Amino acid sequence: MNPQFPTEEPSNARFCPQCGQRVPRTYRGDTCPACEEEALYQQVKAYIETHNATATQVAQEFHIPLAQVKDWIENGYFVYRNTPWH
Ligand SMILES: [Zn+2]
């Protein structure tokens, strides 16, 4: 009898194509959460640079929590030109 140890099956492993970090097999995104956020951030950044959008509009446009957008702003991710963020 060869007891089967509950080792992880390589066929079940999924890795982020962006950074190579392992992601849960059940995870539905293409890339890992960190890369997803980075990609989203880049999109939002580009959007802000071309639109005169408020944080609320950005949150709606990208279907992300307003708190996430505000968090990015508070952390200085975005340099907003003239309109105050509300
Ligand atoms: Zn990644």
PDB file of the backbone (N, CA, C, O) and the ligand in Angstrom, with CONECT records:
HET     ZN  A 101       1
ATOM      1  N   MET A   1       0.841  -1.209   0.000  1.00  0.00           N
ATOM      2  CA  MET A   1       0.000   0.000   0.000  1.00  0.00           C
ATOM      3  C   MET A   1       0.873   1.255   0.000  1.00  0.00           C
ATOM      4  O   MET A   1       1.722   1.423   0.876  1.00  0.00           O
ATOM      5  N   ASN A   2       0.680   2.076  -0.914  1.00  0.00           N
ATOM      6  CA  ASN A   2       1.368   3.362  -0.951  1.00  0.00           C
ATOM      7  C   ASN A   2       0.397   4.464  -0.552  1.00  0.00           C
ATOM      8  O   ASN A   2      -0.425   4.915  -1.349  1.00  0.00           O
ATOM      9  N   PRO A   3       0.515   4.880   0.695  1.00  0.00           N
ATOM     10  CA  PRO A   3      -0.427   5.937   1.118  1.00  0.00           C
ATOM     11  C   PRO A   3      -0.235   7.197   0.290  1.00  0.00           C
ATOM     12  O   PRO A   3       0.889   7.627   0.030  1.00  0.00           O
ATOM     13  N   GLN A   4      -1.303   7.753  -0.098  1.00  0.00           N
ATOM     14  CA  GLN A   4      -1.245   8.976  -0.904  1.00  0.00           C
ATOM     15  C   GLN A   4      -1.229  10.171   0.021  1.00  0.00           C
ATOM     16  O   GLN A   4      -2.207  10.471   0.707  1.00  0.00           O
ATOM     17  N   PHE A   5      -0.118  10.832   0.023  1.00  0.00           N
ATOM     18  CA  PHE A   5      -0.054  12.035   0.846  1.00  0.00           C
ATOM     19  C   PHE A   5      -0.813  13.161   0.142  1.00  0.00           C
ATOM     20  O   PHE A   5      -0.809  13.267  -1.084  1.00  0.00           O
ATOM     21  N   PRO A   6      -1.436  13.960   0.919  1.00  0.00           N
ATOM     22  CA  PRO A   6      -2.212  15.052   0.296  1.00  0.00           C
ATOM     23  C   PRO A   6      -1.296  16.159  -0.216  1.00  0.00           C
ATOM     24  O   PRO A   6      -1.339  17.299   0.246  1.00  0.00           O
ATOM     25  N   THR A   7      -0.485  15.788  -1.168  1.00  0.00           N
ATOM     26  CA  THR A   7       0.395  16.801  -1.754  1.00  0.00           C
ATOM     27  C   THR A   7      -0.383  17.617  -2.779  1.00  0.00           C
ATOM     28  O   THR A   7      -1.428  17.197  -3.277  1.00  0.00           O
ATOM     29  N   GLU A   8       0.141  18.762  -3.070  1.00  0.00           N
ATOM     30  CA  GLU A   8      -0.533  19.619  -4.042  1.00  0.00           C
ATOM     31  C   GLU A   8      -0.244  19.109  -5.442  1.00  0.00           C
ATOM     32  O   GLU A   8       0.907  18.861  -5.798  1.00  0.00           O
ATOM     33  N   GLU A   9      -1.245  18.963  -6.194  1.00  0.00           N
ATOM     34  CA  GLU A   9      -1.060  18.496  -7.557  1.00  0.00           C
ATOM     35  C   GLU A   9      -0.666  19.653  -8.463  1.00  0.00           C
ATOM     36  O   GLU A   9      -1.336  20.685  -8.498  1.00  0.00           O
ATOM     37  N   PRO A  10       0.418  19.473  -9.188  1.00  0.00           N
ATOM     38  CA  PRO A  10       0.873  20.556 -10.070  1.00  0.00           C
ATOM     39  C   PRO A  10      -0.194  20.967 -11.077  1.00  0.00           C
ATOM     40  O   PRO A  10      -0.286  22.133 -11.461  1.00  0.00           O
ATOM     41  N   SER A  11      -0.993  20.000 -11.499  1.00  0.00           N
ATOM     42  CA  SER A  11      -2.014  20.319 -12.493  1.00  0.00           C
ATOM     43  C   SER A  11      -3.066  21.258 -11.916  1.00  0.00           C
ATOM     44  O   SER A  11      -3.782  21.941 -12.648  1.00  0.00           O
ATOM     45  N   ASN A  12      -3.143  21.276 -10.587  1.00  0.00           N
ATOM     46  CA  ASN A  12      -4.122  22.156  -9.953  1.00  0.00           C
ATOM     47  C   ASN A  12      -3.555  23.537  -9.663  1.00  0.00           C
ATOM     48  O   ASN A  12      -4.293  24.477  -9.367  1.00  0.00           O
ATOM     49  N   ALA A  13      -2.254  23.646  -9.750  1.00  0.00           N
ATOM     50  CA  ALA A  13      -1.633  24.911  -9.399  1.00  0.00           C
ATOM     51  C   ALA A  13      -1.869  25.949 -10.481  1.00  0.00           C
ATOM     52  O   ALA A  13      -1.858  25.654 -11.676  1.00  0.00           O
ATOM     53  N   ARG A  14      -2.080  27.158 -10.027  1.00  0.00           N
ATOM     54  CA  ARG A  14      -2.218  28.256 -10.978  1.00  0.00           C
ATOM     55  C   ARG A  14      -1.241  29.342 -10.576  1.00  0.00           C
ATOM     56  O   ARG A  14      -1.023  29.604  -9.393  1.00  0.00           O
ATOM     57  N   PHE A  15      -0.667  29.956 -11.571  1.00  0.00           N
ATOM     58  CA  PHE A  15       0.300  30.999 -11.281  1.00  0.00           C
ATOM     59  C   PHE A  15      -0.063  32.250 -12.058  1.00  0.00           C
ATOM     60  O   PHE A  15      -0.561  32.193 -13.183  1.00  0.00           O
ATOM     61  N   CYS A  16       0.198  33.362 -11.430  1.00  0.00           N
ATOM     62  CA  CYS A  16      -0.064  34.632 -12.089  1.00  0.00           C
ATOM     63  C   CYS A  16       0.880  34.779 -13.279  1.00  0.00           C
ATOM     64  O   CYS A  16       2.096  34.689 -13.112  1.00  0.00           O
ATOM     65  N   PRO A  17       0.346  35.000 -14.465  1.00  0.00           N
ATOM     66  CA  PRO A  17       1.209  35.150 -15.646  1.00  0.00           C
ATOM     67  C   PRO A  17       2.047  36.419 -15.598  1.00  0.00           C
ATOM     68  O   PRO A  17       3.026  36.562 -16.330  1.00  0.00           O
ATOM     69  N   GLN A  18       1.653  37.321 -14.740  1.00  0.00           N
ATOM     70  CA  GLN A  18       2.329  38.614 -14.656  1.00  0.00           C
ATOM     71  C   GLN A  18       3.571  38.548 -13.770  1.00  0.00           C
ATOM     72  O   GLN A  18       4.659  38.966 -14.166  1.00  0.00           O
ATOM     73  N   CYS A  19       3.384  38.014 -12.563  1.00  0.00           N
ATOM     74  CA  CYS A  19       4.488  38.038 -11.600  1.00  0.00           C
ATOM     75  C   CYS A  19       4.903  36.637 -11.157  1.00  0.00           C
ATOM     76  O   CYS A  19       5.893  36.485 -10.442  1.00  0.00           O
ATOM     77  N   GLY A  20       4.157  35.614 -11.572  1.00  0.00           N
ATOM     78  CA  GLY A  20       4.532  34.252 -11.228  1.00  0.00           C
ATOM     79  C   GLY A  20       4.089  33.804  -9.848  1.00  0.00           C
ATOM     80  O   GLY A  20       4.356  32.673  -9.441  1.00  0.00           O
ATOM     81  N   GLN A  21       3.421  34.674  -9.138  1.00  0.00           N
ATOM     82  CA  GLN A  21       2.948  34.296  -7.812  1.00  0.00           C
ATOM     83  C   GLN A  21       1.814  33.303  -7.927  1.00  0.00           C
ATOM     84  O   GLN A  21       0.966  33.394  -8.815  1.00  0.00           O
ATOM     85  N   ARG A  22       1.817  32.357  -7.012  1.00  0.00           N
ATOM     86  CA  ARG A  22       0.777  31.349  -7.057  1.00  0.00           C
ATOM     87  C   ARG A  22      -0.560  31.948  -6.652  1.00  0.00           C
ATOM     88  O   ARG A  22      -0.644  32.742  -5.716  1.00  0.00           O
ATOM     89  N   VAL A  23      -1.593  31.558  -7.364  1.00  0.00           N
ATOM     90  CA  VAL A  23      -2.933  32.026  -7.014  1.00  0.00           C
ATOM     91  C   VAL A  23      -3.815  30.810  -6.750  1.00  0.00           C
ATOM     92  O   VAL A  23      -3.577  29.737  -7.304  1.00  0.00           O
ATOM     93  N   PRO A  24      -4.821  30.972  -5.916  1.00  0.00           N
ATOM     94  CA  PRO A  24      -5.721  29.851  -5.655  1.00  0.00           C
ATOM     95  C   PRO A  24      -6.366  29.349  -6.946  1.00  0.00           C
ATOM     96  O   PRO A  24      -6.705  30.134  -7.832  1.00  0.00           O
ATOM     97  N   ARG A  25      -6.524  28.056  -7.034  1.00  0.00           N
ATOM     98  CA  ARG A  25      -7.083  27.461  -8.245  1.00  0.00           C
ATOM     99  C   ARG A  25      -8.483  27.996  -8.517  1.00  0.00           C
ATOM    100  O   ARG A  25      -8.916  28.127  -9.663  1.00  0.00           O
ATOM    101  N   THR A  26      -9.163  28.293  -7.441  1.00  0.00           N
ATOM    102  CA  THR A  26     -10.539  28.755  -7.588  1.00  0.00           C
ATOM    103  C   THR A  26     -10.616  30.243  -7.894  1.00  0.00           C
ATOM    104  O   THR A  26     -11.687  30.772  -8.193  1.00  0.00           O
ATOM    105  N   TYR A  27      -9.477  30.910  -7.818  1.00  0.00           N
ATOM    106  CA  TYR A  27      -9.462  32.344  -8.100  1.00  0.00           C
ATOM    107  C   TYR A  27      -9.858  32.578  -9.554  1.00  0.00           C
ATOM    108  O   TYR A  27      -9.366  31.906 -10.460  1.00  0.00           O
ATOM    109  N   ARG A  28     -10.742  33.529  -9.761  1.00  0.00           N
ATOM    110  CA  ARG A  28     -11.340  33.676 -11.080  1.00  0.00           C
ATOM    111  C   ARG A  28     -10.598  34.661 -11.987  1.00  0.00           C
ATOM    112  O   ARG A  28     -10.804  34.664 -13.201  1.00  0.00           O
ATOM    113  N   GLY A  29      -9.761  35.472 -11.416  1.00  0.00           N
ATOM    114  CA  GLY A  29      -9.071  36.463 -12.228  1.00  0.00           C
ATOM    115  C   GLY A  29      -7.956  35.836 -13.057  1.00  0.00           C
ATOM    116  O   GLY A  29      -7.553  34.699 -12.809  1.00  0.00           O
ATOM    117  N   ASP A  30      -7.471  36.561 -14.018  1.00  0.00           N
ATOM    118  CA  ASP A  30      -6.371  36.079 -14.843  1.00  0.00           C
ATOM    119  C   ASP A  30      -5.051  36.218 -14.113  1.00  0.00           C
ATOM    120  O   ASP A  30      -4.202  35.328 -14.164  1.00  0.00           O
ATOM    121  N   THR A  31      -4.887  37.329 -13.443  1.00  0.00           N
ATOM    122  CA  THR A  31      -3.649  37.573 -12.709  1.00  0.00           C
ATOM    123  C   THR A  31      -3.955  37.624 -11.221  1.00  0.00           C
ATOM    124  O   THR A  31      -5.120  37.642 -10.824  1.00  0.00           O
ATOM    125  N   CYS A  32      -2.920  37.647 -10.402  1.00  0.00           N
ATOM    126  CA  CYS A  32      -3.109  37.631  -8.961  1.00  0.00           C
ATOM    127  C   CYS A  32      -3.719  38.961  -8.503  1.00  0.00           C
ATOM    128  O   CYS A  32      -3.672  39.945  -9.242  1.00  0.00           O
ATOM    129  N   PRO A  33      -4.285  39.001  -7.304  1.00  0.00           N
ATOM    130  CA  PRO A  33      -4.922  40.242  -6.835  1.00  0.00           C
ATOM    131  C   PRO A  33      -4.002  41.455  -6.884  1.00  0.00           C
ATOM    132  O   PRO A  33      -4.449  42.553  -7.216  1.00  0.00           O
ATOM    133  N   ALA A  34      -2.740  41.278  -6.562  1.00  0.00           N
ATOM    134  CA  ALA A  34      -1.801  42.406  -6.589  1.00  0.00           C
ATOM    135  C   ALA A  34      -1.647  42.958  -7.999  1.00  0.00           C
ATOM    136  O   ALA A  34      -1.637  44.171  -8.208  1.00  0.00           O
ATOM    137  N   CYS A  35      -1.528  42.050  -8.962  1.00  0.00           N
ATOM    138  CA  CYS A  35      -1.378  42.480 -10.352  1.00  0.00           C
ATOM    139  C   CYS A  35      -2.692  43.055 -10.879  1.00  0.00           C
ATOM    140  O   CYS A  35      -2.692  44.001 -11.667  1.00  0.00           O
ATOM    141  N   GLU A  36      -3.801  42.480 -10.441  1.00  0.00           N
ATOM    142  CA  GLU A  36      -5.106  43.016 -10.828  1.00  0.00           C
ATOM    143  C   GLU A  36      -5.211  44.469 -10.384  1.00  0.00           C
ATOM    144  O   GLU A  36      -5.635  45.346 -11.137  1.00  0.00           O
ATOM    145  N   GLU A  37      -4.813  44.693  -9.139  1.00  0.00           N
ATOM    146  CA  GLU A  37      -4.915  46.047  -8.605  1.00  0.00           C
ATOM    147  C   GLU A  37      -3.980  46.980  -9.349  1.00  0.00           C
ATOM    148  O   GLU A  37      -4.336  48.122  -9.637  1.00  0.00           O
ATOM    149  N   GLU A  38      -2.799  46.505  -9.656  1.00  0.00           N
ATOM    150  CA  GLU A  38      -1.839  47.316 -10.389  1.00  0.00           C
ATOM    151  C   GLU A  38      -2.382  47.673 -11.776  1.00  0.00           C
ATOM    152  O   GLU A  38      -2.272  48.814 -12.224  1.00  0.00           O
ATOM    153  N   ALA A  39      -2.963  46.684 -12.441  1.00  0.00           N
ATOM    154  CA  ALA A  39      -3.523  46.904 -13.775  1.00  0.00           C
ATOM    155  C   ALA A  39      -4.686  47.890 -13.699  1.00  0.00           C
ATOM    156  O   ALA A  39      -4.825  48.788 -14.530  1.00  0.00           O
ATOM    157  N   LEU A  40      -5.509  47.691 -12.681  1.00  0.00           N
ATOM    158  CA  LEU A  40      -6.649  48.582 -12.489  1.00  0.00           C
ATOM    159  C   LEU A  40      -6.176  50.003 -12.219  1.00  0.00           C
ATOM    160  O   LEU A  40      -6.697  50.974 -12.768  1.00  0.00           O
ATOM    161  N   TYR A  41      -5.181  50.092 -11.364  1.00  0.00           N
ATOM    162  CA  TYR A  41      -4.623  51.404 -11.032  1.00  0.00           C
ATOM    163  C   TYR A  41      -4.120  52.112 -12.284  1.00  0.00           C
ATOM    164  O   TYR A  41      -4.346  53.309 -12.458  1.00  0.00           O
ATOM    165  N   GLN A  42      -3.442  51.376 -13.149  1.00  0.00           N
ATOM    166  CA  GLN A  42      -2.921  51.974 -14.383  1.00  0.00           C
ATOM    167  C   GLN A  42      -4.057  52.484 -15.267  1.00  0.00           C
ATOM    168  O   GLN A  42      -3.955  53.543 -15.887  1.00  0.00           O
ATOM    169  N   GLN A  43      -5.139  51.709 -15.310  1.00  0.00           N
ATOM    170  CA  GLN A  43      -6.302  52.119 -16.105  1.00  0.00           C
ATOM    171  C   GLN A  43      -6.938  53.367 -15.522  1.00  0.00           C
ATOM    172  O   GLN A  43      -7.281  54.309 -16.236  1.00  0.00           O
ATOM    173  N   VAL A  44      -7.085  53.346 -14.198  1.00  0.00           N
ATOM    174  CA  VAL A  44      -7.698  54.491 -13.524  1.00  0.00           C
ATOM    175  C   VAL A  44      -6.840  55.731 -13.711  1.00  0.00           C
ATOM    176  O   VAL A  44      -7.346  56.827 -13.953  1.00  0.00           O
ATOM    177  N   LYS A  45      -5.546  55.540 -13.596  1.00  0.00           N
ATOM    178  CA  LYS A  45      -4.622  56.656 -13.745  1.00  0.00           C
ATOM    179  C   LYS A  45      -4.755  57.275 -15.137  1.00  0.00           C
ATOM    180  O   LYS A  45      -4.816  58.495 -15.291  1.00  0.00           O
ATOM    181  N   ALA A  46      -4.797  56.404 -16.142  1.00  0.00           N
ATOM    182  CA  ALA A  46      -4.943  56.878 -17.521  1.00  0.00           C
ATOM    183  C   ALA A  46      -6.279  57.585 -17.698  1.00  0.00           C
ATOM    184  O   ALA A  46      -6.381  58.591 -18.399  1.00  0.00           O
ATOM    185  N   TYR A  47      -7.291  57.041 -17.052  1.00  0.00           N
ATOM    186  CA  TYR A  47      -8.627  57.623 -17.145  1.00  0.00           C
ATOM    187  C   TYR A  47      -8.645  59.027 -16.538  1.00  0.00           C
ATOM    188  O   TYR A  47      -9.206  59.960 -17.112  1.00  0.00           O
ATOM    189  N   ILE A  48      -8.033  59.151 -15.393  1.00  0.00           N
ATOM    190  CA  ILE A  48      -8.001  60.441 -14.705  1.00  0.00           C
ATOM    191  C   ILE A  48      -7.221  61.468 -15.517  1.00  0.00           C
ATOM    192  O   ILE A  48      -7.544  62.656 -15.525  1.00  0.00           O
ATOM    193  N   GLU A  49      -6.200  60.985 -16.190  1.00  0.00           N
ATOM    194  CA  GLU A  49      -5.388  61.909 -16.984  1.00  0.00           C
ATOM    195  C   GLU A  49      -6.126  62.435 -18.214  1.00  0.00           C
ATOM    196  O   GLU A  49      -5.778  63.482 -18.760  1.00  0.00           O
ATOM    197  N   THR A  50      -7.145  61.696 -18.640  1.00  0.00           N
ATOM    198  CA  THR A  50      -7.856  62.099 -19.850  1.00  0.00           C
ATOM    199  C   THR A  50      -9.278  62.566 -19.583  1.00  0.00           C
ATOM    200  O   THR A  50      -9.923  63.121 -20.472  1.00  0.00           O
ATOM    201  N   HIS A  51      -9.776  62.347 -18.364  1.00  0.00           N
ATOM    202  CA  HIS A  51     -11.119  62.784 -18.026  1.00  0.00           C
ATOM    203  C   HIS A  51     -11.054  63.671 -16.791  1.00  0.00           C
ATOM    204  O   HIS A  51     -10.180  63.530 -15.935  1.00  0.00           O
ATOM    205  N   ASN A  52     -11.989  64.565 -16.733  1.00  0.00           N
ATOM    206  CA  ASN A  52     -12.076  65.409 -15.547  1.00  0.00           C
ATOM    207  C   ASN A  52     -13.080  64.774 -14.583  1.00  0.00           C
ATOM    208  O   ASN A  52     -14.121  65.358 -14.282  1.00  0.00           O
ATOM    209  N   ALA A  53     -12.758  63.598 -14.113  1.00  0.00           N
ATOM    210  CA  ALA A  53     -13.706  62.808 -13.331  1.00  0.00           C
ATOM    211  C   ALA A  53     -13.465  62.950 -11.840  1.00  0.00           C
ATOM    212  O   ALA A  53     -12.341  63.157 -11.383  1.00  0.00           O
ATOM    213  N   THR A  54     -14.554  62.831 -11.097  1.00  0.00           N
ATOM    214  CA  THR A  54     -14.439  62.821  -9.645  1.00  0.00           C
ATOM    215  C   THR A  54     -14.155  61.392  -9.184  1.00  0.00           C
ATOM    216  O   THR A  54     -14.250  60.446  -9.966  1.00  0.00           O
ATOM    217  N   ALA A  55     -13.808  61.250  -7.918  1.00  0.00           N
ATOM    218  CA  ALA A  55     -13.551  59.923  -7.358  1.00  0.00           C
ATOM    219  C   ALA A  55     -14.785  59.042  -7.502  1.00  0.00           C
ATOM    220  O   ALA A  55     -14.681  57.851  -7.796  1.00  0.00           O
ATOM    221  N   THR A  56     -15.954  59.641  -7.291  1.00  0.00           N
ATOM    222  CA  THR A  56     -17.206  58.890  -7.407  1.00  0.00           C
ATOM    223  C   THR A  56     -17.402  58.382  -8.831  1.00  0.00           C
ATOM    224  O   THR A  56     -17.802  57.236  -9.042  1.00  0.00           O
ATOM    225  N   GLN A  57     -17.120  59.238  -9.800  1.00  0.00           N
ATOM    226  CA  GLN A  57     -17.274  58.831 -11.196  1.00  0.00           C
ATOM    227  C   GLN A  57     -16.289  57.728 -11.563  1.00  0.00           C
ATOM    228  O   GLN A  57     -16.622  56.805 -12.306  1.00  0.00           O
ATOM    229  N   VAL A  58     -15.086  57.835 -11.040  1.00  0.00           N
ATOM    230  CA  VAL A  58     -14.081  56.809 -11.299  1.00  0.00           C
ATOM    231  C   VAL A  58     -14.530  55.470 -10.709  1.00  0.00           C
ATOM    232  O   VAL A  58     -14.407  54.426 -11.348  1.00  0.00           O
ATOM    233  N   ALA A  59     -15.050  55.518  -9.485  1.00  0.00           N
ATOM    234  CA  ALA A  59     -15.514  54.302  -8.819  1.00  0.00           C
ATOM    235  C   ALA A  59     -16.630  53.643  -9.626  1.00  0.00           C
ATOM    236  O   ALA A  59     -16.674  52.420  -9.763  1.00  0.00           O
ATOM    237  N   GLN A  60     -17.530  54.472 -10.158  1.00  0.00           N
ATOM    238  CA  GLN A  60     -18.633  53.930 -10.955  1.00  0.00           C
ATOM    239  C   GLN A  60     -18.129  53.392 -12.293  1.00  0.00           C
ATOM    240  O   GLN A  60     -18.543  52.323 -12.742  1.00  0.00           O
ATOM    241  N   GLU A  61     -17.246  54.134 -12.908  1.00  0.00           N
ATOM    242  CA  GLU A  61     -16.721  53.751 -14.220  1.00  0.00           C
ATOM    243  C   GLU A  61     -16.014  52.399 -14.170  1.00  0.00           C
ATOM    244  O   GLU A  61     -16.154  51.581 -15.080  1.00  0.00           O
ATOM    245  N   PHE A  62     -15.257  52.175 -13.102  1.00  0.00           N
ATOM    246  CA  PHE A  62     -14.455  50.957 -13.013  1.00  0.00           C
ATOM    247  C   PHE A  62     -15.061  49.910 -12.090  1.00  0.00           C
ATOM    248  O   PHE A  62     -14.473  48.853 -11.861  1.00  0.00           O
ATOM    249  N   HIS A  63     -16.239  50.215 -11.566  1.00  0.00           N
ATOM    250  CA  HIS A  63     -16.927  49.279 -10.676  1.00  0.00           C
ATOM    251  C   HIS A  63     -16.034  48.881  -9.501  1.00  0.00           C
ATOM    252  O   HIS A  63     -15.907  47.705  -9.159  1.00  0.00           O
ATOM    253  N   ILE A  64     -15.437  49.870  -8.913  1.00  0.00           N
ATOM    254  CA  ILE A  64     -14.605  49.621  -7.739  1.00  0.00           C
ATOM    255  C   ILE A  64     -15.141  50.446  -6.586  1.00  0.00           C
ATOM    256  O   ILE A  64     -15.800  51.461  -6.812  1.00  0.00           O
ATOM    257  N   PRO A  65     -14.876  50.034  -5.357  1.00  0.00           N
ATOM    258  CA  PRO A  65     -15.375  50.784  -4.206  1.00  0.00           C
ATOM    259  C   PRO A  65     -14.791  52.189  -4.178  1.00  0.00           C
ATOM    260  O   PRO A  65     -13.614  52.411  -4.459  1.00  0.00           O
ATOM    261  N   LEU A  66     -15.654  53.115  -3.832  1.00  0.00           N
ATOM    262  CA  LEU A  66     -15.201  54.503  -3.723  1.00  0.00           C
ATOM    263  C   LEU A  66     -14.044  54.613  -2.729  1.00  0.00           C
ATOM    264  O   LEU A  66     -13.117  55.402  -2.912  1.00  0.00           O
ATOM    265  N   ALA A  67     -14.123  53.804  -1.676  1.00  0.00           N
ATOM    266  CA  ALA A  67     -13.072  53.818  -0.654  1.00  0.00           C
ATOM    267  C   ALA A  67     -11.707  53.460  -1.253  1.00  0.00           C
ATOM    268  O   ALA A  67     -10.672  53.980  -0.834  1.00  0.00           O
ATOM    269  N   GLN A  68     -11.731  52.560  -2.243  1.00  0.00           N
ATOM    270  CA  GLN A  68     -10.483  52.165  -2.904  1.00  0.00           C
ATOM    271  C   GLN A  68      -9.873  53.347  -3.652  1.00  0.00           C
ATOM    272  O   GLN A  68      -8.670  53.598  -3.582  1.00  0.00           O
ATOM    273  N   VAL A  69     -10.727  54.058  -4.363  1.00  0.00           N
ATOM    274  CA  VAL A  69     -10.259  55.221  -5.115  1.00  0.00           C
ATOM    275  C   VAL A  69      -9.698  56.267  -4.160  1.00  0.00           C
ATOM    276  O   VAL A  69      -8.622  56.823  -4.380  1.00  0.00           O
ATOM    277  N   LYS A  70     -10.455  56.519  -3.094  1.00  0.00           N
ATOM    278  CA  LYS A  70     -10.019  57.527  -2.123  1.00  0.00           C
ATOM    279  C   LYS A  70      -8.733  57.110  -1.429  1.00  0.00           C
ATOM    280  O   LYS A  70      -7.886  57.939  -1.094  1.00  0.00           O
ATOM    281  N   ASP A  71      -8.611  55.823  -1.227  1.00  0.00           N
ATOM    282  CA  ASP A  71      -7.401  55.289  -0.616  1.00  0.00           C
ATOM    283  C   ASP A  71      -6.189  55.578  -1.496  1.00  0.00           C
ATOM    284  O   ASP A  71      -5.135  55.994  -1.016  1.00  0.00           O
ATOM    285  N   TRP A  72      -6.365  55.348  -2.786  1.00  0.00           N
ATOM    286  CA  TRP A  72      -5.282  55.635  -3.737  1.00  0.00           C
ATOM    287  C   TRP A  72      -4.929  57.119  -3.715  1.00  0.00           C
ATOM    288  O   TRP A  72      -3.758  57.499  -3.737  1.00  0.00           O
ATOM    289  N   ILE A  73      -5.965  57.940  -3.671  1.00  0.00           N
ATOM    290  CA  ILE A  73      -5.729  59.383  -3.685  1.00  0.00           C
ATOM    291  C   ILE A  73      -4.995  59.808  -2.422  1.00  0.00           C
ATOM    292  O   ILE A  73      -4.031  60.573  -2.467  1.00  0.00           O
ATOM    293  N   GLU A  74      -5.477  59.290  -1.286  1.00  0.00           N
ATOM    294  CA  GLU A  74      -4.866  59.663  -0.016  1.00  0.00           C
ATOM    295  C   GLU A  74      -3.421  59.214   0.064  1.00  0.00           C
ATOM    296  O   GLU A  74      -2.597  59.840   0.731  1.00  0.00           O
ATOM    297  N   ASN A  75      -3.127  58.128  -0.620  1.00  0.00           N
ATOM    298  CA  ASN A  75      -1.750  57.637  -0.619  1.00  0.00           C
ATOM    299  C   ASN A  75      -0.889  58.307  -1.687  1.00  0.00           C
ATOM    300  O   ASN A  75       0.271  57.951  -1.896  1.00  0.00           O
ATOM    301  N   GLY A  76      -1.493  59.288  -2.356  1.00  0.00           N
ATOM    302  CA  GLY A  76      -0.719  60.076  -3.307  1.00  0.00           C
ATOM    303  C   GLY A  76      -0.463  59.390  -4.629  1.00  0.00           C
ATOM    304  O   GLY A  76       0.466  59.747  -5.354  1.00  0.00           O
ATOM    305  N   TYR A  77      -1.296  58.393  -4.947  1.00  0.00           N
ATOM    306  CA  TYR A  77      -1.102  57.684  -6.211  1.00  0.00           C
ATOM    307  C   TYR A  77      -1.436  58.579  -7.400  1.00  0.00           C
ATOM    308  O   TYR A  77      -0.813  58.505  -8.459  1.00  0.00           O
ATOM    309  N   PHE A  78      -2.435  59.421  -7.188  1.00  0.00           N
ATOM    310  CA  PHE A  78      -2.863  60.265  -8.279  1.00  0.00           C
ATOM    311  C   PHE A  78      -2.575  61.719  -7.963  1.00  0.00           C
ATOM    312  O   PHE A  78      -2.792  62.194  -6.849  1.00  0.00           O
ATOM    313  N   VAL A  79      -2.096  62.386  -8.942  1.00  0.00           N
ATOM    314  CA  VAL A  79      -1.956  63.827  -8.810  1.00  0.00           C
ATOM    315  C   VAL A  79      -3.124  64.438  -9.566  1.00  0.00           C
ATOM    316  O   VAL A  79      -3.171  64.439 -10.796  1.00  0.00           O
ATOM    317  N   TYR A  80      -4.038  64.942  -8.810  1.00  0.00           N
ATOM    318  CA  TYR A  80      -5.209  65.487  -9.455  1.00  0.00           C
ATOM    319  C   TYR A  80      -4.985  66.951  -9.759  1.00  0.00           C
ATOM    320  O   TYR A  80      -4.463  67.703  -8.936  1.00  0.00           O
ATOM    321  N   ARG A  81      -5.386  67.338 -10.944  1.00  0.00           N
ATOM    322  CA  ARG A  81      -5.008  68.654 -11.415  1.00  0.00           C
ATOM    323  C   ARG A  81      -5.698  69.821 -10.715  1.00  0.00           C
ATOM    324  O   ARG A  81      -5.053  70.582  -9.993  1.00  0.00           O
ATOM    325  N   ASN A  82      -6.995  69.965 -10.924  1.00  0.00           N
ATOM    326  CA  ASN A  82      -7.612  71.140 -10.322  1.00  0.00           C
ATOM    327  C   ASN A  82      -8.897  70.897  -9.557  1.00  0.00           C
ATOM    328  O   ASN A  82      -9.171  71.588  -8.576  1.00  0.00           O
ATOM    329  N   THR A  83      -9.694  69.924  -9.988  1.00  0.00           N
ATOM    330  CA  THR A  83     -10.962  69.708  -9.320  1.00  0.00           C
ATOM    331  C   THR A  83     -10.753  68.938  -8.028  1.00  0.00           C
ATOM    332  O   THR A  83     -10.078  67.909  -8.022  1.00  0.00           O
ATOM    333  N   PRO A  84     -11.320  69.420  -6.944  1.00  0.00           N
ATOM    334  CA  PRO A  84     -11.199  68.659  -5.686  1.00  0.00           C
ATOM    335  C   PRO A  84     -11.975  67.358  -5.749  1.00  0.00           C
ATOM    336  O   PRO A  84     -13.028  67.285  -6.383  1.00  0.00           O
ATOM    337  N   TRP A  85     -11.460  66.342  -5.100  1.00  0.00           N
ATOM    338  CA  TRP A  85     -12.077  65.020  -5.108  1.00  0.00           C
ATOM    339  C   TRP A  85     -13.143  64.929  -4.032  1.00  0.00           C
ATOM    340  O   TRP A  85     -12.880  65.149  -2.850  1.00  0.00           O
ATOM    341  N   HIS A  86     -14.345  64.601  -4.463  1.00  0.00           N
ATOM    342  CA  HIS A  86     -15.391  64.346  -3.474  1.00  0.00           C
ATOM    343  C   HIS A  86     -16.265  63.195  -3.911  1.00  0.00           C
ATOM    344  O   HIS A  86     -17.205  62.831  -3.204  1.00  0.00           O
TER     345      HIS A  86
HETATM  346 ZN    ZN A 101       0.696  38.761 -10.123  1.00  0.00          ZN2+
END
